[in-house]
Amino acid sequence: MFSEVRAAASAKSSRTFLDKIFVSFSTLHGKTEQAADGADRLKDGLGKAKDGSGKLADGLGTAKDGSGKLVSGLGDLDSGAGQLSRGSSDLARGAGTAASGSRQVADGSRQVADGTQQLADTVNGFAGKVGPFVRAHGKEIGEAAQLVADGSQAIRDHLDKLPAAAATGAKLSRGISDHLASYYRLHCAGGVDLLDSCSDLKQLKDQAATAADQAEKVSGYVHDQKNLDQLDRDLGTLHTLAGELAKHGPTLGADMDAAVKKINDLNDGAHKVSAGAHKLAAGNARLAAGADQLDNGAHQLHDGTGRAASGMGDLDAGVGKLKNGAQSLDGGLFKLSDGSRKLAGGLHDGAKQIPDYGKKARDARTLVMSDPVQLASDSAHKAPNYGTGFAPYFIPLSLWVGAMVAYMLIQPLNRRALAMGAPSWRVAVSGWLPVVGIGVLQTAALMSVLHFALGLQMVRAAGTIGFLMLVTACFSAIVQWLNAQFGPAGRILVLALLMLQLTSAGGTYPVQTSPGFFGAIHPYLPMSYIVEGLRRLITGGGLAPVWQGSAVLLAFTVGALALTSLTARSREVVRMKDLHPELSL
């Protein structure tokens, strides 16, 4: 196949290469003609450039006049830059003042925040101590306040009777005091103690005198109309306050909590204002720094415009020189136009004299194109011998035959379990597990002989053994279902399914070289995935086919066991053909 590809590629590449060479010669000839035409256009363009150079000289004269005006304008710009510099200095001073003021505001806001914090701490401490009592006894406080309000109102109602009552009380108190004094002098004065309780009587006499003095003071106080009026106003205030307290007593705890919350909110706001004031102070500080930078920039602009005005004088002188150069250019373009005419003539002559390849050059290129294709081949994960290469094909074949022979000796469905009425899934598993156990022993014996007796080397030995255990479980489940569902005819189906798998698994030759039928059934049979997975496990390579094959085998196993369970359920009823089978082996 490579020889045919090599011959076809060599012929096609040679034709393509030579065609490109001849096309390139034609292209080169055409491009040279285009260059000659371009030289003609260059000659015409240089004639126009000569005319333009004259206009350029005239325009530079006009530019010389404009540069003079520009020098005058730069003088005005320099004056304006000076004014800007002075204004930026004022701005910098104002920004410094604003920064200083904002720092003072920040300090004041911090002091306010400290004050509100102290207030909040005091109020919260008081609320923590008094709040539980107020919230628990708000109703009693309201009731007591109502009693105070009622009592103060009653005193106000009888306040006009107080002077007469106070006078009577003072008079009676003074009479009692005088009577006690006379009694004491009569019985206890003069050093003669006629009574055993003179000391008590003296104490009682003194207390009565004190009471009479206080009663007379009270009488004198209440007889003063100003004092009565003040007492009336105080009682009115007491009545009003007690009434308000009685009205708000039941909700006093909630009101106190709301007030504490407002004070705490005020404290939080004061701290936020303080933080904002500090940010404002920082911003004003940056503004002051920016104003200083602007002031420096304005001074630099003033210096730059001064230098620009000076440089513009040099530019004006340079434009004069450029005007003289343009006049010289006009003369030089005349000579350049003559040279472009000669270039166009030379290119026209050269287009007629383009050389061809010589024999040596042709031989060199012919040697390259005579054998342009080389074969590079490599083997990925090469098997050391044919036995290793065919092992992934014959190992699953032997395990299938082992499962097929095992179910010739073991019933696919346990008749005792069926007769006992066991669940159908248990019947299926009890007929599947013994064959799986035999398959595990068969796998161990098979791989021991292949490795220790025949020298089969596996890149992933543990993975190979585990994968074959799953293969044994899958094959046992498929063969069990075929035998359980179809009876003796199932053995024929097991053999037929083996033949289909051997011809479509791609174990000997790639499945692409097989007839279309086997290529069509290749993805739907388990041995296709087993062969590909064993190749990666024995000789190496990526494990994606192994994981894919494991998933497929697991799906076949579960599906076959489910079908066997359905078959076991249908066998719970004994049929005539079970008593008299149509075919016996």
C-alpha positions as semicolon CSV with decimal commas, in nm:
position;residue;x (nm);y (nm);z (nm)
1;M;0,000;0,000;0,000
2;F;0,285;0,238;0,083
3;S;0,451;0,170;-0,253
4;E;0,134;0,276;-0,436
5;V;0,096;0,585;-0,217
6;R;0,461;0,672;-0,268
7;A;0,440;0,643;-0,647
8;A;0,117;0,845;-0,669
9;A;0,246;1,114;-0,433
10;S;0,577;1,142;-0,621
11;A;0,405;1,189;-0,958
12;K;0,152;1,436;-0,827
13;S;0,413;1,634;-0,629
14;S;0,645;1,654;-0,932
15;R;0,369;1,785;-1,156
16;T;0,261;2,036;-0,893
17;F;0,618;2,156;-0,833
18;L;0,704;2,202;-1,202
19;D;0,371;2,373;-1,263
20;K;0,451;2,615;-0,982
21;I;0,796;2,683;-1,133
22;F;0,657;2,769;-1,477
23;V;0,379;2,976;-1,322
24;S;0,644;3,158;-1,120
25;F;0,842;3,241;-1,434
26;S;0,529;3,378;-1,595
27;T;0,448;3,572;-1,281
28;L;0,802;3,710;-1,267
29;H;0,785;3,825;-1,626
30;G;0,448;3,989;-1,570
31;K;0,563;4,155;-1,247
32;T;0,871;4,293;-1,429
33;E;0,645;4,445;-1,693
34;Q;0,436;4,592;-1,412
35;A;0,755;4,737;-1,261
36;A;0,841;4,896;-1,593
37;D;0,493;5,045;-1,615
38;G;0,534;5,164;-1,258
39;A;0,860;5,335;-1,354
40;D;0,674;5,517;-1,631
41;R;0,416;5,631;-1,379
42;L;0,699;5,732;-1,146
43;K;0,843;5,950;-1,420
44;D;0,507;6,118;-1,463
45;G;0,465;6,152;-1,091
46;L;0,806;6,313;-1,053
47;G;0,703;6,571;-1,312
48;K;0,402;6,649;-1,098
49;A;0,625;6,652;-0,789
50;K;0,844;6,914;-0,957
51;D;0,539;7,133;-1,007
52;G;0,441;7,069;-0,647
53;S;0,785;7,165;-0,520
54;G;0,739;7,508;-0,671
55;K;0,408;7,539;-0,493
56;L;0,577;7,414;-0,174
57;A;0,832;7,694;-0,195
58;D;0,549;7,947;-0,231
59;G;0,360;7,786;0,061
60;L;0,664;7,798;0,285
61;G;0,677;8,170;0,226
62;T;0,324;8,189;0,361
63;A;0,429;7,962;0,649
64;K;0,710;8,207;0,730
65;D;0,450;8,479;0,777
66;G;0,237;8,252;0,995
67;S;0,532;8,153;1,214
68;G;0,584;8,519;1,294
69;K;0,226;8,545;1,411
70;L;0,271;8,225;1,611
71;V;0,567;8,381;1,795
72;S;0,342;8,673;1,894
73;G;0,065;8,434;2,008
74;L;0,305;8,230;2,222
75;G;0,395;8,553;2,402
76;D;0,029;8,598;2,494
77;L;0,012;8,228;2,597
78;D;0,311;8,276;2,825
79;S;0,136;8,573;2,992
80;G;-0,178;8,362;3,048
81;A;0,033;8,076;3,191
82;G;0,173;8,325;3,442
83;Q;-0,180;8,416;3,552
84;L;-0,266;8,047;3,579
85;S;0,040;7,992;3,797
86;R;-0,068;8,267;4,035
87;G;-0,426;8,131;4,049
88;S;-0,300;7,778;4,122
89;S;-0,095;7,917;4,412
90;D;-0,413;8,071;4,559
91;L;-0,595;7,740;4,505
92;A;-0,320;7,549;4,684
93;R;-0,343;7,785;4,985
94;G;-0,723;7,750;4,992
95;A;-0,697;7,371;4,972
96;G;-0,453;7,376;5,264
97;T;-0,698;7,584;5,468
98;A;-0,982;7,343;5,381
99;A;-0,766;7,046;5,481
100;S;-0,689;7,214;5,819
101;G;-1,060;7,289;5,875
102;S;-1,163;6,934;5,787
103;R;-0,910;6,801;6,036
104;Q;-1,068;7,021;6,305
105;V;-1,413;6,893;6,205
106;A;-1,283;6,537;6,224
107;D;-1,145;6,604;6,575
108;G;-1,476;6,763;6,683
109;S;-1,679;6,475;6,540
110;R;-1,456;6,231;6,724
111;Q;-1,521;6,418;7,050
112;V;-1,897;6,410;6,978
113;A;-1,873;6,037;6,909
114;D;-1,686;5,989;7,239
115;G;-1,959;6,187;7,420
116;T;-2,241;5,987;7,261
117;Q;-2,053;5,670;7,348
118;Q;-2,037;5,775;7,713
119;L;-2,408;5,868;7,703
120;A;-2,495;5,533;7,543
121;D;-2,284;5,343;7,797
122;T;-2,452;5,532;8,088
123;V;-2,804;5,485;7,949
124;N;-2,743;5,119;7,866
125;G;-2,602;5,061;8,217
126;F;-2,902;5,233;8,378
127;A;-3,144;5,045;8,150
128;G;-2,968;4,721;8,239
129;K;-3,020;4,787;8,611
130;V;-3,364;4,954;8,614
131;G;-3,510;4,812;8,293
132;P;-3,606;4,465;8,428
133;F;-3,791;4,625;8,726
134;V;-3,971;4,880;8,506
135;R;-4,073;4,618;8,251
136;A;-4,190;4,379;8,527
137;H;-4,377;4,640;8,741
138;G;-4,499;4,890;8,481
139;K;-4,860;4,827;8,567
140;E;-4,801;4,874;8,944
141;I;-4,605;5,196;8,877
142;G;-4,898;5,327;8,672
143;E;-5,145;5,240;8,948
144;A;-4,930;5,405;9,218
145;A;-4,889;5,715;9,003
146;Q;-5,266;5,729;8,963
147;L;-5,306;5,720;9,341
148;V;-5,055;6,007;9,375
149;A;-5,243;6,204;9,108
150;D;-5,575;6,148;9,285
151;G;-5,426;6,237;9,627
152;S;-5,261;6,557;9,499
153;Q;-5,591;6,660;9,342
154;A;-5,775;6,596;9,670
155;I;-5,522;6,812;9,860
156;R;-5,570;7,091;9,604
157;D;-5,946;7,066;9,647
158;H;-5,914;7,123;10,030
159;L;-5,620;7,362;10,018
160;D;-5,836;7,668;10,120
161;K;-5,917;7,496;10,452
162;L;-5,549;7,450;10,539
163;P;-5,481;7,796;10,706
164;A;-5,765;7,758;10,959
165;A;-5,669;7,400;11,037
166;A;-5,300;7,499;11,071
167;A;-5,391;7,788;11,313
168;T;-5,606;7,555;11,523
169;G;-5,332;7,296;11,531
170;A;-5,070;7,555;11,631
171;K;-5,295;7,689;11,907
172;L;-5,368;7,342;12,044
173;S;-5,001;7,244;12,023
174;R;-4,896;7,557;12,212
175;G;-5,166;7,498;12,482
176;I;-5,052;7,139;12,531
177;S;-4,689;7,256;12,550
178;D;-4,777;7,523;12,815
179;H;-4,982;7,280;13,018
180;L;-4,699;7,024;13,021
181;A;-4,450;7,297;13,121
182;S;-4,669;7,408;13,414
183;Y;-4,719;7,050;13,523
184;Y;-4,345;6,986;13,512
185;R;-4,264;7,299;13,719
186;L;-4,525;7,208;13,975
187;H;-4,410;6,852;14,032
188;C;-4,047;6,833;13,926
189;A;-3,892;7,184;13,966
190;G;-3,709;7,313;14,277
191;G;-3,501;7,000;14,322
192;V;-3,796;6,800;14,452
193;D;-3,883;6,497;14,244
194;L;-4,244;6,422;14,334
195;L;-4,288;6,174;14,050
196;D;-4,086;5,871;13,957
197;S;-4,095;5,966;13,583
198;C;-3,978;6,330;13,588
199;S;-3,714;6,252;13,333
200;D;-3,974;6,113;13,095
201;L;-4,200;6,407;13,166
202;K;-3,921;6,652;13,091
203;Q;-3,854;6,479;12,758
204;L;-4,226;6,490;12,677
205;K;-4,241;6,863;12,772
206;D;-3,946;6,944;12,540
207;Q;-4,095;6,746;12,250
208;A;-4,432;6,926;12,298
209;A;-4,257;7,264;12,290
210;T;-4,073;7,163;11,972
211;A;-4,400;7,045;11,816
212;A;-4,571;7,374;11,911
213;D;-4,285;7,572;11,752
214;Q;-4,306;7,368;11,429
215;A;-4,688;7,396;11,425
216;E;-4,664;7,776;11,458
217;K;-4,407;7,783;11,175
218;V;-4,638;7,574;10,956
219;S;-4,929;7,800;11,044
220;G;-4,724;8,105;10,956
221;Y;-4,615;7,939;10,626
222;V;-4,966;7,845;10,514
223;H;-5,108;8,184;10,614
224;D;-4,876;8,340;10,352
225;Q;-5,084;8,353;10,032
226;K;-4,770;8,329;9,813
227;N;-4,678;8,001;9,976
228;L;-5,032;7,866;9,927
229;D;-5,025;7,970;9,561
230;Q;-4,685;7,801;9,511
231;L;-4,810;7,491;9,693
232;D;-5,117;7,488;9,469
233;R;-4,899;7,514;9,157
234;D;-4,667;7,241;9,284
235;L;-4,963;7,014;9,357
236;G;-5,101;7,087;9,008
237;T;-4,764;6,997;8,855
238;L;-4,751;6,682;9,071
239;H;-5,103;6,589;8,960
240;T;-5,015;6,639;8,592
241;L;-4,687;6,444;8,612
242;A;-4,846;6,165;8,814
243;G;-5,130;6,145;8,560
244;E;-4,880;6,117;8,273
245;L;-4,686;5,853;8,464
246;A;-5,009;5,662;8,533
247;K;-5,096;5,678;8,161
248;H;-4,753;5,565;8,044
249;G;-4,675;5,330;8,335
250;P;-4,784;5,005;8,160
251;T;-4,573;5,093;7,852
252;L;-4,289;5,251;8,047
253;G;-4,056;4,956;7,982
254;A;-4,118;4,962;7,605
255;D;-4,079;5,342;7,598
256;M;-3,755;5,317;7,790
257;D;-3,627;5,047;7,544
258;A;-3,724;5,270;7,248
259;A;-3,541;5,566;7,405
260;V;-3,234;5,350;7,467
261;K;-3,247;5,233;7,106
262;K;-3,264;5,591;6,980
263;I;-2,967;5,685;7,196
264;N;-2,775;5,384;7,061
265;D;-2,875;5,482;6,705
266;L;-2,755;5,836;6,781
267;N;-2,426;5,689;6,903
268;D;-2,389;5,477;6,587
269;G;-2,468;5,781;6,370
270;A;-2,215;5,992;6,559
271;H;-1,948;5,727;6,498
272;K;-2,040;5,714;6,127
273;V;-2,024;6,094;6,108
274;S;-1,684;6,080;6,276
275;A;-1,562;5,817;6,028
276;G;-1,697;6,026;5,738
277;A;-1,533;6,339;5,878
278;H;-1,200;6,156;5,893
279;K;-1,247;6,039;5,533
280;L;-1,334;6,398;5,435
281;A;-1,020;6,518;5,610
282;A;-0,815;6,257;5,422
283;G;-0,981;6,361;5,093
284;N;-0,913;6,729;5,162
285;A;-0,553;6,639;5,240
286;R;-0,528;6,464;4,903
287;L;-0,701;6,765;4,742
288;A;-0,441;6,993;4,900
289;A;-0,165;6,767;4,769
290;G;-0,327;6,773;4,423
291;A;-0,354;7,152;4,440
292;D;0,016;7,167;4,522
293;Q;0,087;6,942;4,221
294;L;-0,134;7,167;4,006
295;D;0,059;7,469;4,131
296;N;0,386;7,300;4,040
297;G;0,243;7,202;3,699
298;A;0,125;7,560;3,640
299;H;0,472;7,690;3,718
300;Q;0,621;7,430;3,484
301;L;0,367;7,530;3,214
302;H;0,469;7,892;3,259
303;D;0,834;7,796;3,224
304;G;0,750;7,573;2,922
305;T;0,555;7,845;2,740
306;G;0,849;8,077;2,794
307;R;1,080;7,821;2,641
308;A;0,825;7,757;2,361
309;A;0,815;8,126;2,280
310;S;1,193;8,122;2,262
311;G;1,191;7,805;2,049
312;M;0,927;7,949;1,819
313;G;1,174;8,217;1,722
314;D;1,412;7,941;1,622
315;L;1,125;7,773;1,430
316;D;1,060;8,096;1,243
317;A;1,424;8,105;1,141
318;G;1,407;7,736;1,044
319;V;1,102;7,793;0,823
320;G;1,305;8,051;0,638
321;K;1,576;7,794;0,582
322;L;1,313;7,537;0,478
323;K;1,187;7,781;0,219
324;N;1,535;7,804;0,071
325;G;1,561;7,421;0,078
326;A;1,231;7,386;-0,107
327;Q;1,371;7,599;-0,384
328;S;1,675;7,369;-0,399
329;L;1,435;7,064;-0,401
330;D;1,262;7,204;-0,703
331;G;1,593;7,193;-0,891
332;G;1,676;6,842;-0,766
333;L;1,338;6,698;-0,873
334;F;1,417;6,799;-1,228
335;K;1,722;6,571;-1,221
336;L;1,524;6,291;-1,048
337;S;1,259;6,300;-1,321
338;D;1,529;6,248;-1,582
339;G;1,668;5,949;-1,384
340;S;1,324;5,785;-1,352
341;R;1,290;5,798;-1,730
342;K;1,611;5,601;-1,763
343;L;1,492;5,350;-1,495
344;A;1,173;5,280;-1,690
345;G;1,374;5,209;-2,005
346;G;1,605;4,970;-1,818
347;L;1,315;4,775;-1,665
348;H;1,155;4,729;-2,005
349;D;1,482;4,586;-2,135
350;G;1,524;4,359;-1,829
351;A;1,174;4,210;-1,867
352;K;1,289;4,069;-2,204
353;Q;1,602;3,909;-2,055
354;I;1,475;3,704;-1,753
355;P;1,695;3,387;-1,735
356;D;1,576;3,023;-1,709
357;Y;1,709;2,756;-1,469
358;G;2,036;2,593;-1,576
359;K;2,094;2,216;-1,594
360;K;2,262;2,201;-1,254
361;A;1,975;2,382;-1,089
362;R;1,723;2,157;-1,261
363;D;1,912;1,843;-1,155
364;A;1,918;1,958;-0,794
365;R;1,542;2,019;-0,787
366;T;1,473;1,695;-0,978
367;L;1,665;1,498;-0,712
368;V;1,444;1,647;-0,441
369;M;1,119;1,578;-0,624
370;S;1,211;1,229;-0,748
371;D;1,151;1,078;-0,399
372;P;0,943;1,321;-0,193
373;V;0,769;1,061;0,032
374;Q;0,932;0,855;0,307
375;L;0,764;0,600;0,534
376;A;0,794;0,649;0,912
377;S;0,638;0,370;1,120
378;D;0,624;0,311;1,497
379;S;0,455;0,064;1,728
380;A;0,272;0,178;2,040
381;H;0,278;-0,082;2,321
382;K;0,412;-0,358;2,097
383;A;0,346;-0,718;2,206
384;P;0,669;-0,921;2,243
385;N;0,529;-1,226;2,056
386;Y;0,221;-1,368;1,886
387;G;0,108;-1,547;2,201
388;T;0,088;-1,219;2,393
389;G;-0,093;-1,056;2,102
390;F;-0,357;-1,333;2,080
391;A;-0,403;-1,373;2,457
392;P;-0,679;-1,103;2,481
393;Y;-0,873;-1,306;2,220
394;F;-0,838;-1,661;2,358
395;I;-0,869;-1,580;2,731
396;P;-1,239;-1,469;2,708
397;L;-1,303;-1,763;2,468
398;S;-1,187;-2,009;2,737
399;L;-1,396;-1,833;3,007
400;W;-1,709;-1,848;2,789
401;V;-1,654;-2,219;2,726
402;G;-1,598;-2,270;3,099
403;A;-1,934;-2,107;3,182
404;M;-2,105;-2,308;2,905
405;V;-1,968;-2,639;3,040
406;A;-2,052;-2,545;3,400
407;Y;-2,422;-2,498;3,315
408;M;-2,421;-2,836;3,145
409;L;-2,355;-2,981;3,491
410;I;-2,539;-2,731;3,714
411;Q;-2,904;-2,636;3,684
412;P;-2,944;-2,267;3,587
413;L;-3,239;-2,236;3,831
414;N;-3,230;-2,404;4,170
415;R;-3,533;-2,634;4,172
416;R;-3,540;-2,659;4,551
417;A;-3,555;-2,280;4,581
418;L;-3,836;-2,274;4,321
419;A;-4,028;-2,541;4,506
420;M;-3,991;-2,353;4,837
421;G;-4,137;-2,036;4,682
422;A;-3,819;-1,827;4,733
423;P;-3,812;-1,478;4,573
424;S;-3,727;-1,489;4,205
425;W;-3,412;-1,277;4,245
426;R;-3,284;-1,516;4,512
427;V;-3,349;-1,812;4,281
428;A;-3,152;-1,640;4,005
429;V;-2,858;-1,549;4,231
430;S;-2,847;-1,898;4,389
431;G;-2,806;-2,049;4,041
432;W;-2,548;-1,786;3,935
433;L;-2,307;-1,769;4,231
434;P;-2,179;-2,131;4,217
435;V;-2,081;-2,092;3,850
436;V;-1,917;-1,758;3,930
437;G;-1,713;-1,931;4,200
438;I;-1,607;-2,201;3,955
439;G;-1,521;-1,927;3,703
440;V;-1,300;-1,751;3,958
441;L;-1,107;-2,076;4,014
442;Q;-1,089;-2,129;3,638
443;T;-0,951;-1,775;3,593
444;A;-0,687;-1,830;3,861
445;A;-0,578;-2,160;3,704
446;L;-0,578;-2,015;3,351
447;M;-0,368;-1,707;3,439
448;S;-0,127;-1,915;3,649
449;V;-0,056;-2,144;3,354
450;L;-0,026;-1,851;3,111
451;H;0,213;-1,658;3,337
452;F;0,426;-1,920;3,508
453;A;0,425;-2,195;3,244
454;L;0,401;-2,000;2,916
455;G;0,568;-1,675;3,031
456;L;0,285;-1,429;2,963
457;Q;0,392;-1,086;3,093
458;M;0,121;-0,836;3,191
459;V;0,177;-0,462;3,231
460;R;-0,110;-0,444;3,481
461;A;-0,139;-0,790;3,637
462;A;-0,374;-0,698;3,922
463;G;-0,601;-0,502;3,688
464;T;-0,607;-0,797;3,447
465;I;-0,716;-1,041;3,721
466;G;-0,986;-0,804;3,848
467;F;-1,116;-0,740;3,494
468;L;-1,134;-1,117;3,426
469;M;-1,336;-1,168;3,746
470;L;-1,592;-0,924;3,606
471;V;-1,579;-1,109;3,270
472;T;-1,650;-1,440;3,448
473;A;-1,948;-1,288;3,632
474;C;-2,089;-1,143;3,306
475;F;-2,046;-1,463;3,101
476;S;-2,200;-1,675;3,380
477;A;-2,505;-1,448;3,396
478;I;-2,559;-1,451;3,014
479;V;-2,518;-1,830;2,982
480;Q;-2,746;-1,886;3,286
481;W;-3,026;-1,680;3,134
482;L;-3,005;-1,851;2,794
483;N;-3,020;-2,196;2,957
484;A;-3,295;-2,095;3,201
485;Q;-3,513;-1,929;2,938
486;F;-3,474;-2,168;2,645
487;G;-3,383;-2,494;2,817
488;P;-3,179;-2,741;2,607
489;A;-3,214;-2,514;2,304
490;G;-3,035;-2,247;2,506
491;R;-2,712;-2,446;2,481
492;I;-2,729;-2,413;2,105
493;L;-2,788;-2,040;2,142
494;V;-2,487;-2,015;2,377
495;L;-2,267;-2,178;2,113
496;A;-2,410;-1,959;1,836
497;L;-2,355;-1,643;2,042
498;L;-1,994;-1,754;2,097
499;M;-1,943;-1,788;1,723
500;L;-2,083;-1,438;1,660
501;Q;-1,854;-1,290;1,923
502;L;-1,543;-1,466;1,788
503;T;-1,603;-1,333;1,436
504;S;-1,696;-0,975;1,539
505;A;-1,462;-0,907;1,832
506;G;-1,163;-0,810;1,615
507;G;-0,928;-1,043;1,805
508;T;-0,733;-1,175;1,505
509;Y;-0,773;-0,897;1,245
510;P;-0,919;-0,547;1,269
511;V;-1,297;-0,560;1,256
512;Q;-1,287;-0,305;0,972
513;T;-1,150;-0,580;0,746
514;S;-1,443;-0,814;0,825
515;P;-1,775;-0,825;0,632
516;G;-2,020;-0,547;0,709
517;F;-2,250;-0,769;0,917
518;F;-1,980;-0,839;1,177
519;G;-1,883;-0,473;1,185
520;A;-2,249;-0,385;1,253
521;I;-2,287;-0,624;1,552
522;H;-1,938;-0,548;1,690
523;P;-2,048;-0,269;1,934
524;Y;-2,335;-0,475;2,079
525;L;-2,149;-0,789;2,202
526;P;-1,949;-0,802;2,529
527;M;-1,641;-0,981;2,390
528;S;-1,561;-0,674;2,171
529;Y;-1,505;-0,465;2,484
530;I;-1,325;-0,749;2,665
531;V;-1,063;-0,792;2,389
532;E;-0,992;-0,419;2,373
533;G;-0,970;-0,386;2,752
534;L;-0,735;-0,690;2,789
535;R;-0,502;-0,545;2,524
536;R;-0,459;-0,227;2,732
537;L;-0,412;-0,426;3,055
538;I;-0,163;-0,681;2,913
539;T;0,049;-0,473;2,670
540;G;-0,016;-0,119;2,802
541;G;-0,196;0,196;2,689
542;G;-0,468;0,425;2,814
543;L;-0,731;0,275;3,049
544;A;-1,038;0,442;2,895
545;P;-1,139;0,118;2,707
546;V;-1,097;-0,076;3,035
547;W;-1,340;0,149;3,223
548;Q;-1,579;0,150;2,929
549;G;-1,562;-0,232;2,907
550;S;-1,619;-0,263;3,283
551;A;-1,933;-0,050;3,256
552;V;-2,062;-0,258;2,961
553;L;-1,992;-0,589;3,139
554;L;-2,163;-0,465;3,453
555;A;-2,467;-0,364;3,247
556;F;-2,478;-0,706;3,075
557;T;-2,447;-0,880;3,414
558;V;-2,728;-0,683;3,577
559;G;-2,949;-0,717;3,269
560;A;-2,895;-1,093;3,243
561;L;-2,967;-1,147;3,614
562;A;-3,285;-0,938;3,581
563;L;-3,399;-1,150;3,285
564;T;-3,317;-1,469;3,479
565;S;-3,527;-1,339;3,771
566;L;-3,822;-1,287;3,534
567;T;-3,772;-1,640;3,400
568;A;-3,764;-1,778;3,757
569;R;-4,089;-1,598;3,834
570;S;-4,253;-1,758;3,533
571;R;-4,128;-2,103;3,648
572;E;-4,308;-2,078;3,980
573;V;-4,602;-2,244;3,801
574;V;-4,530;-2,604;3,689
575;R;-4,621;-2,659;3,326
576;M;-4,681;-2,981;3,134
577;K;-4,363;-2,938;2,933
578;D;-4,170;-2,925;3,262
579;L;-4,307;-3,271;3,348
580;H;-4,259;-3,405;2,993
581;P;-3,986;-3,203;2,820
582;E;-3,992;-3,203;2,442
583;L;-3,616;-3,263;2,415
584;S;-3,382;-3,447;2,648
585;L;-3,004;-3,458;2,625
